[in-house]
Amino acid sequence: MEPFYLLNKKIQKVIHEMKWENFRPIQDEAIVHMINSPSDMIISAPTASGKTEAAFLPIISQIADRGKDSVKILYISPLKALINDQFSRIEALCKHIDFPITKWHGDANQSKKATLIKNPAGILLITPESIESLFLNKTEFLGPLFKNLEYIVIDEIHSFIGNERGSQLKSLINRLEHTVEIHPYKIALSATISNLSDIAKWLNPNNSTSVKIIEDNDKSKDTVGLIKCYESTPPVVGVDKDEFSELKQDLFKVIKQEKNLIFANAKMTLEEYCDSMQNIASENKYPNNFYIHHGSLAKNIREQCEDLLKKESNISVFCTNTLELGIDIGNIDRVIFLAPPFSVASMVQRLGRCGRKENARKEFRFYIEENAIDDKATWQDKLRVQLVQSIAIVELMLKGFSEPLETDTFDYSTFVHQILSYLGQTGGADASKIYHNIADISFNHYFSKEDYIAILQKLNSDEIIYQMTDGIITLSKLGERIVENYEFYAAFMTPKDWKVVCNGKEIGQISGGNLLFLKEGSHFLLAGKLWEIVEFKNKIQTIIVKKAYGKKPIKFNGGIQNVHREIHQKMLEIYENCYVPKYLSQASIPILEEGFENYKTYVKTNDSNILTVLEGTRIQNTIGLLFKYCGVDIEDGGIGYCSYCGKQELIETLKSIDFSMLDKNLIINLIDRPLKYKKKFDHLLPDDILNKAYEQQCLDFNGAKEFIDNL
């Protein structure tokens, strides 16, 4: 039977009204599977390929006539904006079906939430943090809400895997199934990733072979692109750098028309460039079609930008990964990078925004700025690292590589978080019951009893928990304050942001860490506009500002992420072979060739002071720590180390290390304890476990040994 005729007649009617002529292959396959032989399922496809409908058509069809006795479908999203976006799509599919579709997040309608609690039914769209809130604040309603839950849909699952939100989500799903005694089918929606079988194990660790994997392998869209590199002009004392540089002028010529997304690795880079584009437009009497979108902006500013992206055909938005995920923003003509992304997967995801029109191509452009080489240039400047990394990422993308997601790690920070969450939910339990529910059930036996006991002892000594005379462990007053704070719902670290307010209206936020650079009278960029600080209101963590003009703004640094070994290895190959790609602009070739020449001069020679590592960030970090252990003074360049003692001596030092006698704890303890706090509750871990957590995230001793053996 054709997939269409397997669907409920109410769904068939909606499809007729929408005038769909046919289903896409992933939709056909998903409908047939979930109706004829249902099981857990992964649908992997690029943005805007119909994944949502592939998941929801068959499962809505199955519950269309019996969706009123509890929530039947739980849709979990990484973003509130994505929930709002998907709500309208799911609502359209349910046009002729009589059950509610409810949004549940911090900005959602409170009366709709209350109605769902009173009369659980239909479809619930929610974030992991709001599920956490349900466990803590609506414990008694979990049974009625989910007693007949049949399906869990996890959208953009790749954004959860390998981080705290993924660990939390996995734990919460397992806790929900155990608490309510249900076994719903799980459907994961994902961008194109390389290790889908590992995602299947994450989704169903007990029977991963039963997970149906559906992939969209359509390679019909051509990819075209350009990398252009510019050499920055050395600053002149007493003169501000020309904000309308050649790079910015070229960028303006491209993005003043059509629909463009422009990505950078730091919000303040986006702010600077958006401000420059608006100023160039003003000088040239050109319409201001330049906007900005990132997580530190007020909700109404972000939503206005998203709305314009859907409606306008001539608009350019400077954005972070807030627009990398699958909010429907229509077709994008090109994606532009102002710095190499940290991963190939990120580039693929961003480029997936392009080429949605018939016969359209996916188009990328890189506009990279390298520092001028003068007597102050660093060796990284001389090697043109940004440019070579950009080429490496494009090459790997064109060959179909994407970093595998790390599915087999659970972080200790979230383990602590979930122990505290369970105590908040239950009011208290004995140690063995907590271990069974959290270590065994929530985290699939990942954490040992020894580690668990050590963590409990640390929580007790920190007065977060205490044990009563009958053996019951419960939260202390301090523990209760931690768990009852709304910030507890998020398992990831949330920076302390200060509100920025002008004339009583919130513009956005600035990280508290950046206040070191600010004072009254300082100018900075936010929401693509220049502001002057009028006053700091410390008690309410608010900065009062007014519109500013002319003065050069203060810049803030962005964060750094791990780079995969394959990217570094491709960079090494590019250096060794002096590879010049066809998509590199002619004007940029001399800059790249200068990097190759300097690689030969400063790196390849026997008397070099530079030892390149190019084995991925974790091995790079480990080699640096081993040098510290050996007492060698080195300079970290991100792709290797420089020392006045010379490369050969660096190699001999590493070769002298006996890994069989190495005490990893001793080495990791060379790092100050606060510097090892990478996740929200790392500060509550005992020293040895904190070291294990840090090693898991930042180091690779086995990889370092292999690198040293091959020197």
C-alpha positions as CSV (number, residue, x, y, z in Angstrom):
1,M,0.0,0.0,0.0
2,E,1.3,3.5,-0.8
3,P,2.4,5.4,2.3
4,F,-0.3,8.1,1.9
5,Y,-3.0,5.5,2.3
6,L,-1.4,4.1,5.5
7,L,-2.1,7.5,7.2
8,N,-5.2,8.3,9.2
9,K,-8.0,9.9,7.0
10,K,-7.8,13.1,9.0
11,I,-4.1,13.4,8.1
12,Q,-4.9,12.5,4.5
13,K,-7.4,15.4,4.4
14,V,-4.7,17.9,5.7
15,I,-2.3,16.7,3.0
16,H,-4.9,17.2,0.3
17,E,-5.6,20.7,1.6
18,M,-1.9,21.5,1.6
19,K,-1.8,20.3,-2.0
20,W,1.2,18.1,-1.5
21,E,1.8,16.1,-4.7
22,N,4.1,13.5,-3.2
23,F,6.2,12.7,-0.2
24,R,10.0,12.8,-0.1
25,P,11.8,9.5,0.1
26,I,12.6,9.9,3.8
27,Q,8.9,10.6,4.5
28,D,7.8,7.5,2.6
29,E,10.3,5.3,4.4
30,A,9.4,6.7,7.9
31,I,5.6,6.3,7.3
32,V,5.9,2.7,6.2
33,H,8.3,1.8,9.1
34,M,6.4,3.5,12.0
35,I,3.0,2.2,10.9
36,N,3.9,-1.3,9.7
37,S,6.8,-2.3,12.0
38,P,7.5,0.4,14.5
39,S,10.7,0.8,16.5
40,D,13.1,3.5,17.6
41,M,14.2,5.5,14.6
42,I,16.8,8.0,13.4
43,I,16.1,10.4,10.5
44,S,19.3,12.0,9.3
45,A,19.0,14.7,6.6
46,P,20.1,18.3,5.9
47,T,18.1,21.3,7.1
48,A,14.7,21.8,5.3
49,S,14.6,18.3,4.0
50,G,11.2,17.4,5.6
51,K,12.5,15.6,8.7
52,T,9.8,17.0,11.0
53,E,7.0,15.7,8.7
54,A,8.8,12.4,8.3
55,A,8.6,11.9,12.0
56,F,5.3,13.4,12.8
57,L,3.1,12.2,9.9
58,P,3.1,8.6,11.0
59,I,3.0,9.1,14.7
60,I,0.2,11.7,14.7
61,S,-1.7,9.4,12.4
62,Q,-1.3,6.6,15.0
63,I,-2.7,8.7,17.9
64,A,-5.2,10.9,16.0
65,D,-8.2,9.1,17.5
66,R,-6.8,8.3,20.9
67,G,-4.7,11.2,22.0
68,K,-6.8,12.4,25.0
69,D,-5.8,10.2,27.9
70,S,-2.3,11.6,28.5
71,V,0.5,13.3,26.6
72,K,1.1,11.0,23.6
73,I,4.0,12.6,21.9
74,L,6.9,14.4,23.7
75,Y,8.9,16.6,21.3
76,I,12.2,17.7,22.8
77,S,14.1,20.6,21.2
78,P,17.5,22.4,22.0
79,L,16.0,25.8,21.4
80,K,12.8,27.7,22.5
81,A,12.8,29.4,19.1
82,L,12.8,26.0,17.4
83,I,9.8,24.9,19.5
84,N,7.9,28.0,18.5
85,D,8.8,27.3,14.8
86,Q,7.9,23.6,14.9
87,F,4.7,24.4,16.8
88,S,3.0,26.0,13.8
89,R,4.2,23.2,11.5
90,I,2.8,20.5,13.8
91,E,-0.4,22.5,14.4
92,A,-1.0,22.6,10.7
93,L,-0.7,18.8,10.5
94,C,-3.2,18.4,13.4
95,K,-5.8,20.8,11.8
96,H,-8.6,18.2,11.9
97,I,-7.6,16.4,15.1
98,D,-9.1,17.2,18.5
99,F,-6.3,17.3,21.0
100,P,-4.0,20.0,22.3
101,I,-0.5,20.9,21.1
102,T,1.3,22.6,24.0
103,K,4.5,24.6,24.1
104,W,6.4,24.4,27.5
105,H,9.3,26.6,28.1
106,G,10.1,29.8,30.0
107,D,8.3,32.1,27.6
108,A,5.3,29.9,26.9
109,N,1.7,30.7,27.9
110,Q,1.2,29.8,31.6
111,S,-2.6,29.2,31.3
112,K,-1.9,26.6,28.5
113,K,0.5,24.8,30.8
114,A,-2.0,24.8,33.6
115,T,-4.7,23.4,31.2
116,L,-2.3,20.6,30.2
117,I,-1.7,19.7,33.9
118,K,-5.4,19.5,34.5
119,N,-6.2,17.6,31.3
120,P,-3.1,15.8,30.0
121,A,-3.4,15.1,26.2
122,G,-1.9,15.4,22.8
123,I,1.6,16.7,22.0
124,L,4.0,18.5,24.3
125,L,6.9,20.5,22.9
126,I,9.6,21.1,25.5
127,T,13.3,21.7,26.2
128,P,15.4,19.5,28.5
129,E,15.6,22.3,31.1
130,S,11.8,22.4,31.3
131,I,11.6,18.6,31.7
132,E,14.0,19.1,34.6
133,S,11.6,21.7,36.1
134,L,8.8,19.2,35.8
135,F,10.7,16.6,37.8
136,L,11.4,19.2,40.6
137,N,8.2,21.2,40.6
138,K,5.4,18.9,39.2
139,T,6.6,15.6,40.5
140,E,3.1,14.4,41.4
141,F,1.9,15.2,37.9
142,L,4.5,13.1,36.0
143,G,2.3,10.0,36.1
144,P,-0.9,11.5,34.9
145,L,1.0,13.6,32.3
146,F,2.9,10.7,30.7
147,K,1.2,7.5,31.8
148,N,0.4,6.6,28.1
149,L,3.2,8.4,26.4
150,E,3.9,6.6,23.1
151,Y,6.6,8.6,21.3
152,I,9.6,10.8,22.2
153,V,10.9,12.9,19.3
154,I,14.3,14.5,19.9
155,D,15.1,17.2,17.4
156,E,18.6,18.2,16.3
157,I,20.0,15.3,18.4
158,H,23.5,16.1,17.2
159,S,23.4,19.3,19.2
160,F,22.9,17.3,22.4
161,I,25.4,14.4,21.9
162,G,28.7,14.8,23.7
163,N,27.8,17.7,26.0
164,E,26.1,18.4,29.4
165,R,22.6,18.9,27.8
166,G,22.9,15.5,26.2
167,S,23.9,13.8,29.4
168,Q,21.1,15.5,31.2
169,L,18.5,14.6,28.5
170,K,19.6,11.0,28.5
171,S,19.2,10.9,32.3
172,L,15.8,12.6,32.3
173,I,14.4,10.3,29.6
174,N,15.6,7.2,31.5
175,R,14.2,8.6,34.8
176,L,10.9,9.4,33.1
177,E,10.6,5.9,31.7
178,H,11.5,4.3,35.1
179,T,9.3,6.7,37.2
180,V,6.1,6.3,35.1
181,E,6.9,2.7,33.9
182,I,6.6,3.5,30.2
183,H,8.6,2.5,27.1
184,P,7.8,5.0,24.3
185,Y,9.4,4.7,20.9
186,K,12.2,7.3,20.4
187,I,12.7,9.2,17.2
188,A,15.8,11.2,16.7
189,L,16.1,13.9,14.0
190,S,19.6,14.9,13.0
191,A,21.7,16.8,10.6
192,T,24.0,14.7,8.3
193,I,26.5,13.0,10.6
194,S,29.0,10.2,10.1
195,N,28.4,7.8,13.0
196,L,24.7,7.1,13.0
197,S,25.2,3.6,14.5
198,D,26.7,5.2,17.6
199,I,23.7,7.5,17.8
200,A,21.5,4.3,17.7
201,K,23.4,3.0,20.7
202,W,22.9,6.3,22.5
203,L,19.1,6.1,21.7
204,N,18.8,2.4,22.6
205,P,21.8,1.0,24.4
206,N,20.1,-2.4,25.1
207,N,19.2,-3.1,21.5
208,S,20.8,-0.7,19.1
209,T,20.4,-3.0,16.0
210,S,16.6,-2.5,16.3
211,V,16.9,1.2,15.6
212,K,15.7,2.1,12.1
213,I,18.1,4.5,10.4
214,I,16.8,6.6,7.5
215,E,19.2,8.8,5.7
216,D,18.7,11.5,3.0
217,N,21.7,10.8,0.7
218,D,20.7,13.4,-1.9
219,K,23.9,14.8,-3.3
220,S,22.3,16.6,-6.2
221,K,23.1,20.1,-5.0
222,D,26.4,21.4,-6.3
223,T,28.7,23.3,-3.8
224,V,30.6,26.3,-4.9
225,G,32.7,28.7,-2.9
226,L,35.5,31.1,-2.5
227,I,38.2,31.8,0.2
228,K,39.7,35.2,0.2
229,C,42.4,36.3,2.6
230,Y,43.4,39.8,3.5
231,E,46.5,41.1,5.2
232,S,45.7,43.5,7.9
233,T,47.4,46.9,7.8
234,P,49.9,47.4,10.7
235,P,48.4,49.9,13.2
236,V,49.8,53.5,13.2
237,V,50.4,55.1,16.5
238,G,47.7,57.6,17.3
239,V,45.5,56.6,14.3
240,D,42.5,54.3,14.5
241,K,42.6,51.4,12.1
242,D,40.4,52.1,9.1
243,E,37.1,50.4,9.9
244,F,36.2,50.3,6.2
245,S,39.1,48.0,5.3
246,E,39.4,46.3,1.9
247,L,37.8,43.1,3.5
248,K,34.8,45.1,4.7
249,Q,34.3,46.9,1.4
250,D,34.5,43.6,-0.5
251,L,32.1,41.9,2.0
252,F,29.6,44.8,1.6
253,K,29.6,44.4,-2.2
254,V,28.6,40.8,-1.8
255,I,26.0,41.0,1.1
256,K,24.3,44.2,0.1
257,Q,22.1,42.0,-2.1
258,E,20.3,38.7,-1.8
259,K,20.0,36.7,1.4
260,N,23.1,36.0,3.4
261,L,24.1,34.5,6.7
262,I,27.5,35.6,8.1
263,F,29.1,33.5,10.9
264,A,32.0,34.3,13.2
265,N,33.4,32.6,16.3
266,A,32.9,35.6,18.6
267,K,29.8,37.7,19.1
268,M,31.8,40.9,19.2
269,T,33.3,40.2,15.8
270,L,29.7,40.0,14.5
271,E,28.8,43.2,16.2
272,E,31.9,45.0,14.8
273,Y,31.2,43.8,11.2
274,C,27.5,44.5,11.3
275,D,28.2,48.0,12.6
276,S,30.6,48.6,9.7
277,M,28.2,47.3,7.1
278,Q,25.5,49.7,8.4
279,N,27.9,52.6,8.3
280,I,29.1,51.8,4.8
281,A,25.4,51.5,3.7
282,S,24.7,54.9,5.3
283,E,27.7,56.6,3.6
284,N,26.6,55.2,0.3
285,K,22.9,56.0,0.8
286,Y,22.1,52.3,0.5
287,P,19.2,50.6,2.4
288,N,20.2,49.2,5.8
289,N,19.5,45.5,5.3
290,F,22.0,44.3,7.9
291,Y,20.9,42.7,11.1
292,I,22.4,40.6,13.9
293,H,21.3,37.5,15.8
294,H,23.0,35.9,18.8
295,G,22.1,34.5,22.3
296,S,23.0,37.7,24.2
297,L,20.3,39.8,22.4
298,A,16.9,40.4,23.8
299,K,14.2,37.9,22.7
300,N,12.2,40.5,20.8
301,I,15.3,41.6,18.8
302,R,16.0,37.9,17.9
303,E,12.4,37.2,16.9
304,Q,12.2,40.3,14.8
305,C,15.3,39.2,12.9
306,E,13.9,35.6,12.4
307,D,10.7,37.1,11.1
308,L,12.5,39.3,8.6
309,L,14.6,36.4,7.4
310,K,11.4,34.5,6.6
311,K,9.8,37.4,4.7
312,E,12.6,39.3,3.1
313,S,14.7,38.3,0.0
314,N,17.3,41.1,0.5
315,I,18.7,40.7,4.0
316,S,22.0,39.8,5.6
317,V,22.3,38.6,9.2
318,F,25.4,38.3,11.3
319,C,24.9,35.3,13.5
320,T,26.3,32.6,15.8
321,N,25.2,29.0,16.0
322,T,21.7,30.3,17.1
323,L,20.9,30.2,13.4
324,E,22.9,27.0,12.7
325,L,20.0,24.8,14.0
326,G,16.8,24.2,12.1
327,I,14.6,27.2,12.6
328,D,12.8,27.7,9.3
329,I,14.2,31.0,7.8
330,G,13.6,30.2,4.2
331,N,16.2,29.9,1.4
332,I,19.6,31.4,2.0
333,D,21.6,32.4,-1.1
334,R,25.1,32.1,0.5
335,V,26.8,31.4,3.8
336,I,29.8,33.5,4.7
337,F,32.5,32.8,7.3
338,L,34.7,35.5,9.0
339,A,36.8,32.9,10.6
340,P,37.2,29.1,10.2
341,P,34.5,27.2,12.2
342,F,35.8,24.9,14.8
343,S,34.4,21.8,13.1
344,V,33.6,20.4,9.6
345,A,30.2,19.4,11.0
346,S,29.4,23.0,11.9
347,M,30.3,24.1,8.3
348,V,28.1,21.4,6.8
349,Q,25.2,22.4,9.1
350,R,25.5,26.1,8.3
351,L,25.9,25.4,4.6
352,G,22.7,23.3,4.7
353,R,20.9,26.6,4.9
354,C,21.7,27.2,1.2
355,G,20.4,25.8,-2.0
356,R,16.8,25.1,-1.1
357,K,15.4,26.5,-4.3
358,E,15.1,24.3,-7.4
359,N,18.4,24.1,-9.3
360,A,20.1,26.3,-6.6
361,R,23.7,25.7,-5.5
362,K,25.1,25.8,-2.0
363,E,27.5,28.7,-1.9
364,F,30.1,29.5,0.8
365,R,32.6,32.3,1.1
366,F,35.4,32.8,3.6
367,Y,36.7,36.3,4.3
368,I,39.8,35.8,6.4
369,E,42.1,38.4,7.8
370,E,45.7,37.5,8.7
371,N,48.1,39.8,10.5
372,A,50.7,41.6,8.5
373,I,54.2,40.0,8.8
374,D,56.6,42.5,10.4
375,D,59.1,42.3,13.2
376,K,56.3,41.9,15.7
377,A,54.6,39.0,13.9
378,T,54.2,35.7,15.8
379,W,55.1,32.4,14.3
380,Q,51.4,31.6,13.9
381,D,51.0,34.8,11.9
382,K,53.9,33.7,9.7
383,L,52.3,30.3,9.1
384,R,48.9,31.8,8.1
385,V,47.1,29.3,10.4
386,Q,43.6,30.7,10.0
387,L,43.8,30.5,6.2
388,V,45.2,27.0,6.2
389,Q,42.6,25.8,8.7
390,S,39.8,27.3,6.5
391,I,41.1,25.4,3.5
392,A,41.4,22.2,5.5
393,I,37.8,22.4,6.7
394,V,36.5,23.0,3.1
395,E,38.6,20.1,1.8
396,L,37.2,17.7,4.4
397,M,33.7,19.0,3.8
398,L,34.0,18.4,0.0
399,K,35.2,14.9,0.7
400,G,32.2,14.1,2.9
401,F,34.0,14.0,6.2
402,S,32.2,15.0,9.4
403,E,33.5,14.7,12.9
404,P,32.0,11.6,14.7
405,L,29.9,12.6,17.7
406,E,31.2,11.3,21.1
407,T,28.3,9.2,22.3
408,D,29.9,7.0,25.0
409,T,30.8,9.7,27.6
410,F,28.8,11.0,30.5
411,D,30.2,13.9,32.4
412,Y,30.7,13.9,36.1
413,S,29.3,17.4,36.5
414,T,25.9,16.3,35.2
415,F,26.1,13.1,37.3
416,V,26.3,15.4,40.3
417,H,23.5,17.6,38.9
418,Q,21.2,14.6,38.5
419,I,22.0,13.3,42.0
420,L,20.9,16.7,43.4
421,S,17.9,16.7,41.1
422,Y,16.8,13.3,42.3
423,L,17.1,14.4,45.9
424,G,15.0,17.5,45.0
425,Q,12.4,15.3,43.4
426,T,12.1,12.7,46.1
427,G,13.0,14.7,49.2
428,G,15.6,12.1,50.1
429,A,16.7,8.4,49.8
430,D,19.3,6.1,51.0
431,A,22.7,5.8,49.2
432,S,21.9,2.5,47.4
433,K,18.6,3.8,46.1
434,I,20.1,7.0,44.7
435,Y,22.9,4.9,43.1
436,H,20.3,2.5,41.5
437,N,18.1,5.3,40.2
438,I,20.8,7.7,38.9
439,A,24.0,5.7,38.2
440,D,22.3,2.4,37.1
441,I,19.1,3.6,35.4
442,S,19.8,7.3,34.4
443,F,23.4,6.8,33.3
444,N,23.3,3.1,32.1
445,H,25.8,1.8,34.8
446,Y,28.5,4.3,33.5
447,F,29.7,5.5,36.9
448,S,31.5,3.2,39.4
449,K,30.3,2.9,43.0
450,E,33.8,4.1,44.2
451,D,33.3,7.4,42.3
452,Y,29.8,7.7,43.5
453,I,30.7,7.3,47.1
454,A,33.6,9.8,46.8
455,I,31.2,12.3,45.2
456,L,28.7,11.8,48.1
457,Q,31.5,12.4,50.6
458,K,32.5,15.6,48.9
459,L,28.9,16.8,48.7
460,N,28.6,16.0,52.4
461,S,31.8,17.8,53.4
462,D,30.7,20.8,51.3
463,E,27.4,20.8,53.2
464,I,25.3,20.3,50.1
465,I,23.8,17.1,51.4
466,Y,23.6,15.4,54.8
467,Q,22.7,12.0,56.1
468,M,20.1,11.5,58.8
469,T,20.3,8.9,61.6
470,D,18.2,6.5,59.6
471,G,20.6,6.6,56.7
472,I,18.4,8.8,54.4
473,I,20.4,11.3,52.4
474,T,18.8,14.6,51.8
475,L,19.6,18.1,50.7
476,S,21.0,20.6,53.2
477,K,19.7,24.2,53.3
478,L,22.6,25.1,51.0
479,G,21.6,22.2,48.7
480,E,18.0,23.3,48.7
481,R,19.0,26.8,47.7
482,I,21.0,25.4,44.8
483,V,18.2,23.1,43.5
484,E,15.4,25.5,44.0
485,N,17.1,28.3,42.0
486,Y,15.7,28.4,38.5
487,E,19.3,28.4,37.1
488,F,19.6,24.8,38.4
489,Y,17.3,23.5,35.6
490,A,20.2,23.9,33.1
491,A,23.0,21.4,33.5
492,F,25.4,23.6,31.6
493,M,27.2,26.6,32.9
494,T,25.4,29.9,32.3
495,P,27.6,33.0,32.4
496,K,26.5,35.8,34.7
497,D,25.1,38.2,32.2
498,W,24.3,41.9,32.9
499,K,21.3,43.5,31.2
500,V,22.0,46.4,28.8
501,V,19.1,48.9,29.0
502,C,18.5,52.1,27.0
503,N,15.5,54.3,27.8
504,G,13.9,51.5,29.8
505,K,14.2,49.0,27.0
506,E,16.4,45.9,27.2
507,I,18.9,45.7,24.3
508,G,20.6,42.4,25.3
509,Q,23.2,41.1,27.7
510,I,27.0,41.3,28.3
511,S,28.9,38.5,30.0
512,G,30.0,39.5,33.5
513,G,33.5,38.5,32.5
514,N,33.7,41.4,30.1
515,L,33.0,44.0,32.7
516,L,36.7,44.2,33.5
517,F,37.1,46.1,30.2
518,L,34.2,48.5,30.8
519,K,33.7,51.8,32.7
520,E,31.3,54.7,32.5
521,G,31.9,56.4,29.2
522,S,33.1,53.3,27.5
523,H,31.7,52.5,24.0
524,F,30.8,49.0,22.9
525,L,28.7,47.3,20.2
526,L,25.5,45.3,20.8
527,A,22.7,44.5,18.5
528,G,24.6,46.0,15.7
529,K,24.7,49.5,17.3
530,L,27.2,51.6,19.2
531,W,26.4,52.4,22.9
532,E,28.0,54.5,25.5
533,I,27.8,53.4,29.2
534,V,25.9,55.9,31.4
535,E,25.7,54.0,34.6
536,F,26.3,50.6,36.3
537,K,23.5,49.4,38.5
538,N,25.3,46.8,40.5
539,K,22.4,45.5,42.7
540,I,20.3,44.6,39.7
541,Q,23.3,43.7,37.4
542,T,22.2,46.3,34.8
543,I,24.1,48.7,32.5
544,I,22.3,51.9,31.5
545,V,23.4,53.1,28.1
546,K,22.7,55.7,25.5
547,K,23.2,55.7,21.7
548,A,26.8,56.6,20.8
549,Y,28.6,57.8,17.6
550,G,32.1,57.8,16.3
551,K,34.3,56.6,19.1
552,K,36.1,53.3,18.6
553,P,34.3,50.5,20.6
554,I,35.9,48.1,23.0
555,K,36.2,44.5,21.7
556,F,35.7,41.3,23.6
557,N,37.1,37.8,23.0
558,G,35.1,34.8,22.0
559,G,35.4,31.2,23.3
560,I,37.7,28.5,22.1
561,Q,36.6,24.9,21.2
562,N,38.3,21.7,20.5
563,V,39.5,21.0,16.9
564,H,39.4,17.4,15.7
565,R,42.5,15.6,14.7
566,E,41.4,15.2,11.1
567,I,41.4,19.0,10.6
568,H,44.9,19.3,12.0
569,Q,46.1,16.4,9.8
570,K,44.6,18.0,6.7
571,M,46.4,21.2,7.6
572,L,49.7,19.3,7.9
573,E,49.0,17.8,4.5
574,I,48.4,21.2,3.0
575,Y,51.6,22.6,4.5
576,E,53.7,19.6,3.4
577,N,52.3,19.6,-0.2
578,C,52.0,23.4,-0.6
579,Y,48.5,22.7,-1.7
580,V,46.7,25.7,-3.4
581,P,42.9,25.0,-3.9
582,K,41.0,26.3,-7.0
583,Y,38.5,28.1,-4.8
584,L,41.2,30.4,-3.3
585,S,41.1,33.9,-4.8
586,Q,44.1,34.8,-7.0
587,A,44.9,37.8,-4.7
588,S,45.2,35.4,-1.7
589,I,47.6,32.9,-3.3
590,P,50.8,35.0,-2.4
591,I,49.6,35.1,1.3
592,L,49.2,31.3,1.4
593,E,52.5,30.8,-0.4
594,E,54.1,33.0,2.2
595,G,52.8,30.7,4.8
596,F,54.3,27.7,3.0
597,E,57.6,29.4,2.7
598,N,57.7,30.3,6.4
599,Y,56.7,26.7,7.2
600,K,59.8,25.5,5.4
601,T,62.0,28.2,7.0
602,Y,60.8,28.1,10.6
603,V,59.3,24.6,11.0
604,K,60.9,22.1,8.7
605,T,64.6,22.9,9.4
606,N,66.5,20.8,11.9
607,D,67.5,23.9,13.9
608,S,63.9,25.0,14.2
609,N,62.5,26.2,17.5
610,I,59.0,25.0,16.6
611,L,57.6,21.6,17.2
612,T,54.2,21.3,15.3
613,V,51.8,18.8,16.8
614,L,48.7,19.1,14.5
615,E,47.1,16.1,16.2
616,G,43.9,17.7,17.5
617,T,43.4,20.0,20.5
618,R,43.3,17.2,23.1
619,I,46.7,15.8,22.1
620,Q,48.1,19.3,21.7
621,N,46.9,20.1,25.3
622,T,48.5,16.9,26.6
623,I,51.9,17.5,25.0
624,G,51.9,21.0,26.5
625,L,51.1,19.5,30.0
626,L,53.9,17.0,29.5
627,F,56.4,19.8,28.8
628,K,55.2,21.5,32.0
629,Y,55.8,18.3,33.9
630,C,59.3,18.1,32.4
631,G,60.0,21.7,33.4
632,V,60.4,23.0,29.8
633,D,59.4,26.6,29.1
634,I,57.3,26.6,25.9
635,E,55.0,28.9,24.0
636,D,51.6,27.4,22.9
637,G,50.7,28.3,19.3
638,G,47.5,26.2,19.0
639,I,49.1,23.9,16.4
640,G,52.4,23.2,18.2
641,Y,55.0,24.6,20.6
642,C,57.9,27.0,20.3
643,S,60.9,27.0,22.6
644,Y,64.3,28.7,22.5
645,C,65.9,25.3,23.4
646,G,65.1,24.1,19.9
647,K,62.9,21.5,18.3
648,Q,65.4,18.6,18.7
649,E,65.6,19.2,22.4
650,L,61.8,19.3,22.7
651,I,61.6,15.9,20.9
652,E,64.3,14.4,23.1
653,T,62.5,15.6,26.2
654,L,59.2,14.0,25.1
655,K,61.1,10.8,24.1
656,S,62.5,10.5,27.6
657,I,59.1,10.2,29.2
658,D,58.3,6.7,30.5
659,F,54.6,6.4,30.0
660,S,54.5,3.1,31.9
661,M,55.5,4.9,35.1
662,L,53.5,8.1,34.5
663,D,51.2,9.2,37.3
664,K,48.4,11.0,35.4
665,N,47.0,12.6,38.6
666,L,50.4,14.1,39.4
667,I,50.6,15.6,36.0
668,I,47.0,17.0,35.9
669,N,47.5,18.4,39.4
670,L,50.1,20.8,37.8
671,I,46.9,22.7,36.6
672,D,45.4,24.9,39.3
673,R,42.1,23.4,40.5
674,P,39.8,26.3,39.3
675,L,41.3,26.1,35.8
676,K,39.9,22.5,35.6
677,Y,36.3,23.7,36.1
678,K,35.0,23.3,32.6
679,K,31.4,22.4,33.5
680,K,28.8,23.7,35.9
681,F,29.3,21.4,38.9
682,D,33.0,20.5,38.5
683,H,33.7,22.5,41.6
684,L,31.8,19.9,43.6
685,L,34.0,17.0,42.5
686,P,36.7,15.4,44.6
687,D,40.2,16.1,43.2
688,D,40.8,12.7,41.6
689,I,37.4,12.7,39.9
690,L,37.9,16.3,38.8
691,N,41.1,15.1,37.2
692,K,39.3,12.3,35.4
693,A,36.6,14.8,34.2
694,Y,39.2,17.2,32.9
695,E,41.2,14.4,31.2
696,Q,38.0,13.2,29.5
697,Q,37.2,16.6,28.1
698,C,40.6,18.2,27.4
699,L,43.4,15.5,27.3
700,D,44.5,12.4,25.4
701,F,47.4,10.6,27.0
702,N,47.2,7.6,24.6
703,G,47.2,9.8,21.6
704,A,50.1,11.8,23.0
705,K,52.2,8.7,23.5
706,E,51.5,7.6,19.9
707,F,52.5,11.0,18.6
708,I,55.7,10.9,20.6
709,D,56.5,7.3,19.5
710,N,56.2,8.5,15.9
711,L,58.5,11.5,16.3
